[in-house]
Amino acid sequence: MDNAANEQLGDWESLVVGNARPGLRDPLCDLLLVDRLLARIVLTANEPALAQIRLAWWREELTREREGLGAPPDPLLASLLESWPSERKVLASLADGWETLLPEDEDSAFETGGLAAARGEAFAALAVMSGCAHAASDAARHGQAWAHAELVLIDGGEKGALLRKGLRVAEELPRLPSGLRPLAMIGGLSRRSLKRGGKPLFGDRLSPFAALRLGIFGT
């Protein structure tokens, strides 16, 4: 088990969550927090096998039947169980997506598809939970763009190929309903990151203004 009590949102994440409507705010916040936690498990791993054990714990806890088990042993898990009552298998897939980034050996290739698919599924689930099921596939595109922007940031050796792939994914992101505007903020910031060659989502002084514009206009 990981101590998730210390997980906190970053600057861009706090801004995005602050722009979310009440029905979306808690599940989006918890999604961003658990994604941060899973990323930390993978990106700071010295022993891939130990990281796999930690990821497996989260995967199992997110999908197991809770009846008769008592209070969850982790505060973030407890919050996720409340804010994601019916779509938690999607969160377990997020653990799978991050696990694909763990190297099997020193020469193993950098696998990218799992995280993009998992974040896309998570955004699609948020659309359904927010009453915007008709926009689920469009929301998924924004989640995939977010994944590709991060993949460019965390990998150096294949940055050129990853950047080109990410730009293809993020090109002409579909407009989302106003209730999903925070997801459009993430997708738009990710597209901007990729167009700037793989910079952080909040990588310059204009980033907050770009985020606010996305929050107001959605594009």
C-alpha positions as protocol buffer text, in pm:
chain_id: "A"
residue {
  index: 1
  type: MET
  ca { x: 0 y: 0 z: 0 }
}
residue {
  index: 2
  type: ASP
  ca { x: 117 y: 354 z: -72 }
}
residue {
  index: 3
  type: ASN
  ca { x: 68 y: 655 z: 150 }
}
residue {
  index: 4
  type: ALA
  ca { x: -157 y: 858 z: -78 }
}
residue {
  index: 5
  type: ALA
  ca { x: -247 y: 1113 z: 188 }
}
residue {
  index: 6
  type: ASN
  ca { x: 39 y: 1336 z: 74 }
}
residue {
  index: 7
  type: GLU
  ca { x: -61 y: 1339 z: -293 }
}
residue {
  index: 8
  type: GLN
  ca { x: -149 y: 1693 z: -401 }
}
residue {
  index: 9
  type: LEU
  ca { x: -258 y: 1848 z: -726 }
}
residue {
  index: 10
  type: GLY
  ca { x: -13 y: 2056 z: -924 }
}
residue {
  index: 11
  type: ASP
  ca { x: -80 y: 2410 z: -1045 }
}
residue {
  index: 12
  type: TRP
  ca { x: -249 y: 2325 z: -1373 }
}
residue {
  index: 13
  type: GLU
  ca { x: -448 y: 2043 z: -1215 }
}
residue {
  index: 14
  type: SER
  ca { x: -579 y: 2270 z: -939 }
}
residue {
  index: 15
  type: LEU
  ca { x: -686 y: 2527 z: -1198 }
}
residue {
  index: 16
  type: VAL
  ca { x: -866 y: 2263 z: -1404 }
}
residue {
  index: 17
  type: VAL
  ca { x: -1046 y: 2115 z: -1103 }
}
residue {
  index: 18
  type: GLY
  ca { x: -1144 y: 2463 z: -989 }
}
residue {
  index: 19
  type: ASN
  ca { x: -1324 y: 2513 z: -1320 }
}
residue {
  index: 20
  type: ALA
  ca { x: -1521 y: 2188 z: -1291 }
}
residue {
  index: 21
  type: ARG
  ca { x: -1890 y: 2178 z: -1212 }
}
residue {
  index: 22
  type: PRO
  ca { x: -1986 y: 2010 z: -882 }
}
residue {
  index: 23
  type: GLY
  ca { x: -2081 y: 1678 z: -1041 }
}
residue {
  index: 24
  type: LEU
  ca { x: -1746 y: 1651 z: -1218 }
}
residue {
  index: 25
  type: ARG
  ca { x: -1517 y: 1809 z: -960 }
}
residue {
  index: 26
  type: ASP
  ca { x: -1468 y: 1519 z: -718 }
}
residue {
  index: 27
  type: PRO
  ca { x: -1425 y: 1237 z: -972 }
}
residue {
  index: 28
  type: LEU
  ca { x: -1188 y: 1452 z: -1181 }
}
residue {
  index: 29
  type: CYS
  ca { x: -986 y: 1552 z: -875 }
}
residue {
  index: 30
  type: ASP
  ca { x: -956 y: 1193 z: -760 }
}
residue {
  index: 31
  type: LEU
  ca { x: -863 y: 1077 z: -1110 }
}
residue {
  index: 32
  type: LEU
  ca { x: -581 y: 1331 z: -1127 }
}
residue {
  index: 33
  type: LEU
  ca { x: -459 y: 1235 z: -780 }
}
residue {
  index: 34
  type: VAL
  ca { x: -453 y: 861 z: -845 }
}
residue {
  index: 35
  type: ASP
  ca { x: -287 y: 920 z: -1180 }
}
residue {
  index: 36
  type: ARG
  ca { x: -17 y: 1123 z: -1003 }
}
residue {
  index: 37
  type: LEU
  ca { x: 29 y: 841 z: -752 }
}
residue {
  index: 38
  type: LEU
  ca { x: 58 y: 572 z: -1020 }
}
residue {
  index: 39
  type: ALA
  ca { x: 301 y: 789 z: -1214 }
}
residue {
  index: 40
  type: ARG
  ca { x: 518 y: 830 z: -905 }
}
residue {
  index: 41
  type: ILE
  ca { x: 522 y: 455 z: -847 }
}
residue {
  index: 42
  type: VAL
  ca { x: 645 y: 393 z: -1201 }
}
residue {
  index: 43
  type: LEU
  ca { x: 875 y: 688 z: -1259 }
}
residue {
  index: 44
  type: THR
  ca { x: 1061 y: 657 z: -929 }
}
residue {
  index: 45
  type: ALA
  ca { x: 1092 y: 277 z: -938 }
}
residue {
  index: 46
  type: ASN
  ca { x: 1437 y: 133 z: -882 }
}
residue {
  index: 47
  type: GLU
  ca { x: 1302 y: -222 z: -891 }
}
residue {
  index: 48
  type: PRO
  ca { x: 1030 y: -284 z: -1153 }
}
residue {
  index: 49
  type: ALA
  ca { x: 909 y: -591 z: -967 }
}
residue {
  index: 50
  type: LEU
  ca { x: 837 y: -388 z: -653 }
}
residue {
  index: 51
  type: ALA
  ca { x: 656 y: -126 z: -860 }
}
residue {
  index: 52
  type: GLN
  ca { x: 444 y: -402 z: -1012 }
}
residue {
  index: 53
  type: ILE
  ca { x: 344 y: -519 z: -665 }
}
residue {
  index: 54
  type: ARG
  ca { x: 237 y: -167 z: -567 }
}
residue {
  index: 55
  type: LEU
  ca { x: 42 y: -123 z: -889 }
}
residue {
  index: 56
  type: ALA
  ca { x: -124 y: -461 z: -838 }
}
residue {
  index: 57
  type: TRP
  ca { x: -241 y: -353 z: -492 }
}
residue {
  index: 58
  type: TRP
  ca { x: -418 y: -51 z: -637 }
}
residue {
  index: 59
  type: ARG
  ca { x: -564 y: -251 z: -924 }
}
residue {
  index: 60
  type: GLU
  ca { x: -704 y: -512 z: -690 }
}
residue {
  index: 61
  type: GLU
  ca { x: -840 y: -264 z: -436 }
}
residue {
  index: 62
  type: LEU
  ca { x: -1016 y: -63 z: -705 }
}
residue {
  index: 63
  type: THR
  ca { x: -1196 y: -364 z: -848 }
}
residue {
  index: 64
  type: ARG
  ca { x: -1275 y: -582 z: -546 }
}
residue {
  index: 65
  type: GLU
  ca { x: -1619 y: -608 z: -390 }
}
residue {
  index: 66
  type: ARG
  ca { x: -1619 y: -393 z: -76 }
}
residue {
  index: 67
  type: GLU
  ca { x: -1918 y: -538 z: 106 }
}
residue {
  index: 68
  type: GLY
  ca { x: -1818 y: -647 z: 454 }
}
residue {
  index: 69
  type: LEU
  ca { x: -1459 y: -521 z: 421 }
}
residue {
  index: 70
  type: GLY
  ca { x: -1493 y: -216 z: 643 }
}
residue {
  index: 71
  type: ALA
  ca { x: -1327 y: 119 z: 583 }
}
residue {
  index: 72
  type: PRO
  ca { x: -1068 y: 134 z: 303 }
}
residue {
  index: 73
  type: PRO
  ca { x: -708 y: 144 z: 431 }
}
residue {
  index: 74
  type: ASP
  ca { x: -610 y: 450 z: 226 }
}
residue {
  index: 75
  type: PRO
  ca { x: -776 y: 796 z: 219 }
}
residue {
  index: 76
  type: LEU
  ca { x: -744 y: 837 z: -158 }
}
residue {
  index: 77
  type: LEU
  ca { x: -889 y: 491 z: -213 }
}
residue {
  index: 78
  type: ALA
  ca { x: -1180 y: 581 z: 16 }
}
residue {
  index: 79
  type: SER
  ca { x: -1245 y: 897 z: -185 }
}
residue {
  index: 80
  type: LEU
  ca { x: -1224 y: 708 z: -515 }
}
residue {
  index: 81
  type: LEU
  ca { x: -1475 y: 450 z: -397 }
}
residue {
  index: 82
  type: GLU
  ca { x: -1718 y: 734 z: -330 }
}
residue {
  index: 83
  type: SER
  ca { x: -1656 y: 953 z: -634 }
}
residue {
  index: 84
  type: TRP
  ca { x: -1627 y: 662 z: -882 }
}
residue {
  index: 85
  type: PRO
  ca { x: -1910 y: 431 z: -771 }
}
residue {
  index: 86
  type: SER
  ca { x: -1960 y: 243 z: -1099 }
}
residue {
  index: 87
  type: GLU
  ca { x: -1660 y: 297 z: -1329 }
}
residue {
  index: 88
  type: ARG
  ca { x: -1367 y: 183 z: -1117 }
}
residue {
  index: 89
  type: LYS
  ca { x: -1250 y: -79 z: -1365 }
}
residue {
  index: 90
  type: VAL
  ca { x: -1142 y: 217 z: -1576 }
}
residue {
  index: 91
  type: LEU
  ca { x: -917 y: 331 z: -1292 }
}
residue {
  index: 92
  type: ALA
  ca { x: -771 y: -17 z: -1267 }
}
residue {
  index: 93
  type: SER
  ca { x: -692 y: 7 z: -1639 }
}
residue {
  index: 94
  type: LEU
  ca { x: -500 y: 324 z: -1558 }
}
residue {
  index: 95
  type: ALA
  ca { x: -271 y: 116 z: -1336 }
}
residue {
  index: 96
  type: ASP
  ca { x: -226 y: -123 z: -1629 }
}
residue {
  index: 97
  type: GLY
  ca { x: -142 y: 169 z: -1855 }
}
residue {
  index: 98
  type: TRP
  ca { x: 129 y: 298 z: -1626 }
}
residue {
  index: 99
  type: GLU
  ca { x: 265 y: -52 z: -1577 }
}
residue {
  index: 100
  type: THR
  ca { x: 341 y: -77 z: -1950 }
}
residue {
  index: 101
  type: LEU
  ca { x: 602 y: 194 z: -1899 }
}
residue {
  index: 102
  type: LEU
  ca { x: 804 y: -23 z: -1663 }
}
residue {
  index: 103
  type: PRO
  ca { x: 1107 y: -164 z: -1848 }
}
residue {
  index: 104
  type: GLU
  ca { x: 1128 y: -540 z: -1873 }
}
residue {
  index: 105
  type: ASP
  ca { x: 1504 y: -512 z: -1921 }
}
residue {
  index: 106
  type: GLU
  ca { x: 1762 y: -249 z: -2011 }
}
residue {
  index: 107
  type: ASP
  ca { x: 1698 y: -286 z: -2384 }
}
residue {
  index: 108
  type: SER
  ca { x: 1319 y: -300 z: -2377 }
}
residue {
  index: 109
  type: ALA
  ca { x: 1128 y: -57 z: -2597 }
}
residue {
  index: 110
  type: PHE
  ca { x: 925 y: 230 z: -2459 }
}
residue {
  index: 111
  type: GLU
  ca { x: 560 y: 118 z: -2488 }
}
residue {
  index: 112
  type: THR
  ca { x: 314 y: 407 z: -2525 }
}
residue {
  index: 113
  type: GLY
  ca { x: -26 y: 276 z: -2625 }
}
residue {
  index: 114
  type: GLY
  ca { x: -143 y: 150 z: -2286 }
}
residue {
  index: 115
  type: LEU
  ca { x: -137 y: 483 z: -2104 }
}
residue {
  index: 116
  type: ALA
  ca { x: -301 y: 670 z: -2391 }
}
residue {
  index: 117
  type: ALA
  ca { x: -582 y: 414 z: -2408 }
}
residue {
  index: 118
  type: ALA
  ca { x: -631 y: 416 z: -2030 }
}
residue {
  index: 119
  type: ARG
  ca { x: -647 y: 794 z: -1998 }
}
residue {
  index: 120
  type: GLY
  ca { x: -883 y: 805 z: -2294 }
}
residue {
  index: 121
  type: GLU
  ca { x: -1112 y: 552 z: -2125 }
}
residue {
  index: 122
  type: ALA
  ca { x: -1102 y: 752 z: -1803 }
}
residue {
  index: 123
  type: PHE
  ca { x: -1208 y: 1072 z: -1980 }
}
residue {
  index: 124
  type: ALA
  ca { x: -1484 y: 883 z: -2160 }
}
residue {
  index: 125
  type: ALA
  ca { x: -1606 y: 753 z: -1824 }
}
residue {
  index: 126
  type: LEU
  ca { x: -1607 y: 1106 z: -1682 }
}
residue {
  index: 127
  type: ALA
  ca { x: -1824 y: 1214 z: -1974 }
}
residue {
  index: 128
  type: VAL
  ca { x: -2073 y: 936 z: -1901 }
}
residue {
  index: 129
  type: MET
  ca { x: -2073 y: 1013 z: -1528 }
}
residue {
  index: 130
  type: SER
  ca { x: -2139 y: 1381 z: -1607 }
}
residue {
  index: 131
  type: GLY
  ca { x: -2444 y: 1304 z: -1821 }
}
residue {
  index: 132
  type: CYS
  ca { x: -2258 y: 1365 z: -2149 }
}
residue {
  index: 133
  type: ALA
  ca { x: -2241 y: 1009 z: -2280 }
}
residue {
  index: 134
  type: HIS
  ca { x: -2286 y: 1139 z: -2635 }
}
residue {
  index: 135
  type: ALA
  ca { x: -1945 y: 1310 z: -2602 }
}
residue {
  index: 136
  type: ALA
  ca { x: -1759 y: 1013 z: -2453 }
}
residue {
  index: 137
  type: SER
  ca { x: -1555 y: 935 z: -2764 }
}
residue {
  index: 138
  type: ASP
  ca { x: -1463 y: 1302 z: -2808 }
}
residue {
  index: 139
  type: ALA
  ca { x: -1361 y: 1325 z: -2443 }
}
residue {
  index: 140
  type: ALA
  ca { x: -1141 y: 1019 z: -2492 }
}
residue {
  index: 141
  type: ARG
  ca { x: -945 y: 1206 z: -2759 }
}
residue {
  index: 142
  type: HIS
  ca { x: -854 y: 1473 z: -2505 }
}
residue {
  index: 143
  type: GLY
  ca { x: -741 y: 1210 z: -2255 }
}
residue {
  index: 144
  type: GLN
  ca { x: -523 y: 1047 z: -2519 }
}
residue {
  index: 145
  type: ALA
  ca { x: -365 y: 1384 z: -2604 }
}
residue {
  index: 146
  type: TRP
  ca { x: -284 y: 1433 z: -2235 }
}
residue {
  index: 147
  type: ALA
  ca { x: -110 y: 1095 z: -2225 }
}
residue {
  index: 148
  type: HIS
  ca { x: 97 y: 1168 z: -2534 }
}
residue {
  index: 149
  type: ALA
  ca { x: 209 y: 1504 z: -2399 }
}
residue {
  index: 150
  type: GLU
  ca { x: 330 y: 1337 z: -2081 }
}
residue {
  index: 151
  type: LEU
  ca { x: 498 y: 1053 z: -2265 }
}
residue {
  index: 152
  type: VAL
  ca { x: 706 y: 1305 z: -2459 }
}
residue {
  index: 153
  type: LEU
  ca { x: 808 y: 1469 z: -2131 }
}
residue {
  index: 154
  type: ILE
  ca { x: 917 y: 1154 z: -1953 }
}
residue {
  index: 155
  type: ASP
  ca { x: 1109 y: 987 z: -2235 }
}
residue {
  index: 156
  type: GLY
  ca { x: 1418 y: 1121 z: -2404 }
}
residue {
  index: 157
  type: GLY
  ca { x: 1546 y: 858 z: -2644 }
}
residue {
  index: 158
  type: GLU
  ca { x: 1235 y: 838 z: -2863 }
}
residue {
  index: 159
  type: LYS
  ca { x: 1121 y: 1198 z: -2821 }
}
residue {
  index: 160
  type: GLY
  ca { x: 1111 y: 1273 z: -3194 }
}
residue {
  index: 161
  type: ALA
  ca { x: 889 y: 979 z: -3282 }
}
residue {
  index: 162
  type: LEU
  ca { x: 670 y: 1026 z: -2974 }
}
residue {
  index: 163
  type: LEU
  ca { x: 630 y: 1395 z: -3049 }
}
residue {
  index: 164
  type: ARG
  ca { x: 518 y: 1330 z: -3404 }
}
residue {
  index: 165
  type: LYS
  ca { x: 270 y: 1069 z: -3287 }
}
residue {
  index: 166
  type: GLY
  ca { x: 139 y: 1299 z: -3016 }
}
residue {
  index: 167
  type: LEU
  ca { x: 90 y: 1584 z: -3260 }
}
residue {
  index: 168
  type: ARG
  ca { x: -115 y: 1357 z: -3485 }
}
residue {
  index: 169
  type: VAL
  ca { x: -336 y: 1257 z: -3192 }
}
residue {
  index: 170
  type: ALA
  ca { x: -379 y: 1612 z: -3063 }
}
residue {
  index: 171
  type: GLU
  ca { x: -447 y: 1774 z: -3400 }
}
residue {
  index: 172
  type: GLU
  ca { x: -798 y: 1921 z: -3426 }
}
residue {
  index: 173
  type: LEU
  ca { x: -927 y: 1801 z: -3091 }
}
residue {
  index: 174
  type: PRO
  ca { x: -1309 y: 1794 z: -3093 }
}
residue {
  index: 175
  type: ARG
  ca { x: -1503 y: 2059 z: -2905 }
}
residue {
  index: 176
  type: LEU
  ca { x: -1661 y: 1927 z: -2584 }
}
residue {
  index: 177
  type: PRO
  ca { x: -1987 y: 2029 z: -2414 }
}
residue {
  index: 178
  type: SER
  ca { x: -1957 y: 2308 z: -2158 }
}
residue {
  index: 179
  type: GLY
  ca { x: -2000 y: 2057 z: -1874 }
}
residue {
  index: 180
  type: LEU
  ca { x: -1679 y: 1886 z: -1985 }
}
residue {
  index: 181
  type: ARG
  ca { x: -1481 y: 2207 z: -2029 }
}
residue {
  index: 182
  type: PRO
  ca { x: -1214 y: 2099 z: -1773 }
}
residue {
  index: 183
  type: LEU
  ca { x: -1132 y: 1800 z: -1994 }
}
residue {
  index: 184
  type: ALA
  ca { x: -1098 y: 2037 z: -2288 }
}
residue {
  index: 185
  type: MET
  ca { x: -858 y: 2243 z: -2076 }
}
residue {
  index: 186
  type: ILE
  ca { x: -639 y: 1937 z: -2024 }
}
residue {
  index: 187
  type: GLY
  ca { x: -656 y: 1838 z: -2388 }
}
residue {
  index: 188
  type: GLY
  ca { x: -585 y: 2190 z: -2506 }
}
residue {
  index: 189
  type: LEU
  ca { x: -290 y: 2237 z: -2271 }
}
residue {
  index: 190
  type: SER
  ca { x: -155 y: 1902 z: -2387 }
}
residue {
  index: 191
  type: ARG
  ca { x: -185 y: 2005 z: -2752 }
}
residue {
  index: 192
  type: ARG
  ca { x: -6 y: 2330 z: -2671 }
}
residue {
  index: 193
  type: SER
  ca { x: 268 y: 2135 z: -2491 }
}
residue {
  index: 194
  type: LEU
  ca { x: 321 y: 1913 z: -2794 }
}
residue {
  index: 195
  type: LYS
  ca { x: 324 y: 2205 z: -3036 }
}
residue {
  index: 196
  type: ARG
  ca { x: 595 y: 2365 z: -2823 }
}
residue {
  index: 197
  type: GLY
  ca { x: 814 y: 2059 z: -2865 }
}
residue {
  index: 198
  type: GLY
  ca { x: 716 y: 1872 z: -2551 }
}
residue {
  index: 199
  type: LYS
  ca { x: 721 y: 2142 z: -2284 }
}
residue {
  index: 200
  type: PRO
  ca { x: 538 y: 2099 z: -1949 }
}
residue {
  index: 201
  type: LEU
  ca { x: 169 y: 2187 z: -1954 }
}
residue {
  index: 202
  type: PHE
  ca { x: 247 y: 2485 z: -1731 }
}
residue {
  index: 203
  type: GLY
  ca { x: 587 y: 2548 z: -1884 }
}
residue {
  index: 204
  type: ASP
  ca { x: 582 y: 2924 z: -1937 }
}
residue {
  index: 205
  type: ARG
  ca { x: 419 y: 3238 z: -1802 }
}
residue {
  index: 206
  type: LEU
  ca { x: 143 y: 3229 z: -2066 }
}
residue {
  index: 207
  type: SER
  ca { x: 29 y: 2879 z: -1973 }
}
residue {
  index: 208
  type: PRO
  ca { x: -224 y: 2992 z: -1707 }
}
residue {
  index: 209
  type: PHE
  ca { x: -380 y: 3235 z: -1954 }
}
residue {
  index: 210
  type: ALA
  ca { x: -404 y: 2961 z: -2215 }
}
residue {
  index: 211
  type: ALA
  ca { x: -576 y: 2741 z: -1958 }
}
residue {
  index: 212
  type: LEU
  ca { x: -825 y: 3014 z: -1865 }
}
residue {
  index: 213
  type: ARG
  ca { x: -906 y: 3073 z: -2231 }
}
residue {
  index: 214
  type: LEU
  ca { x: -971 y: 2702 z: -2274 }
}
residue {
  index: 215
  type: GLY
  ca { x: -1193 y: 2710 z: -1967 }
}
residue {
  index: 216
  type: ILE
  ca { x: -1400 y: 2995 z: -2110 }
}
residue {
  index: 217
  type: PHE
  ca { x: -1414 y: 2915 z: -2480 }
}
residue {
  index: 218
  type: GLY
  ca { x: -1320 y: 2545 z: -2490 }
}
residue {
  index: 219
  type: THR
  ca { x: -1068 y: 2591 z: -2767 }
}
